[in-house]
Amino acid sequence: MTEKTDYLPPKVWSWDKESGGTFANINRPIAGPTHDKDLPVGRHPLQLYSLGTPNGIKVTVMLEELLAAGYEGAEYDAWLIRINNGDQFGTGFVEINPNSKIPALLDRSGSTPIRIFESGAILVHLAEKFGAFLPREQPARAETLSWLFWQMGSAPFLGGGFGHFYAYAPAKLEYPINRYAMEVKRQLDVLDRRLAGSEFVAGSEYTIADMAIWPWYGGLVKGWQYGAAEFLAVHEYTNVRRWAEQLFARPAVKRGRMVNRVVGDPSEQLHERHDADDFATKTRDKLAATQS
């Protein structure tokens, strides 16, 4: 069916009204801060400012995996940035990430603090800092980085494209939903074909490529994204589903998914993380609630 529309784009676009849909209150065509607000700083070398979205989960999974592997220097404070409230437009956050997107990391382990923004850049920074989850030898290193950047380039079609028009837009429109559904299914097929002959995305080794891709595409096939599992027939992608379950069985992945999470089952939410014992406290609280 061809959709009819009377909309004729103006010669010069102007921002004269909200775009509508979810997140309309924080969308704007200009950058920079909207208010003064300093960021809190904890006691650990790594200060993460984030939210438990797929992009945020990438980094908390990486940090929890590093700690599980014995890298004590990976201890971190995770501060909650509520993007619906516009926290990402505070002056302190914009100083770390001028793009005003989560996650943002401040590495205070050296004499001069280092800011890192964009989730892929954070994963590479941490991998190189600790010498973990990114192969040093070729061709494994190139394969890992290729898949990492595949995710960085592909996920906007899943989230900003399909997710927006299927779940968040003010009206359901056939053309954009079909267009982006086709692309998401193509991406799932790319991943499924790769995982048919490989235990992990980049090969036989678990890497930052898996950590980057899993929150988006693993979450999609597990039914966590946009309520679209049936619509996209995710059951068809058996290799992606196998890989998604394999990663979700890892304790560090489960912990990473909890950090800065504010939706879903309250027992799976840890709004801020400042110490490894925060998870144990959450577990004790959950147990106490079931016994009360």
Sequence and secondary structure as in RCSB ss.txt:
>XXXX:A:sequence
MTEKTDYLPPKVWSWDKESGGTFANINRPIAGPTHDKDLPVGRHPLQLYSLGTPNGIKVTVMLEELLAAGYEGAE
YDAWLIRINNGDQFGTGFVEINPNSKIPALLDRSGSTPIRIFESGAILVHLAEKFGAFLPREQPARAETLSWLFW
QMGSAPFLGGGFGHFYAYAPAKLEYPINRYAMEVKRQLDVLDRRLAGSEFVAGSEYTIADMAIWPWYGGLVKGWQ
YGAAEFLAVHEYTNVRRWAEQLFARPAVKRGRMVNRVVGDPSEQLHERHDADDFATKTRDKLAATQS
>XXXX:A:secstr
          SS    S   STTGGG  S  S SB       SSSEEEEE SSHHHHHHHHHHHHHHHTT GGG 
EEEEE  GGGTGGGBHHHHHH TT  S EEEE SSSS EEEESHHHHHHHHHHHHT SS SSTTHHHHHHHHHHH
HHHHHHIIIIIIIIIIIISSS  HHHHHHHHHHHHHHHHHHHHHHHS SBTTBSS  HHHHHHIIIIIHHHTT S
TT TTTTTGGG HHHHHHHHHHHTSHHHHHHHHBT  SS GGG BS BSSTHHHHHHHHHHHHHHH 
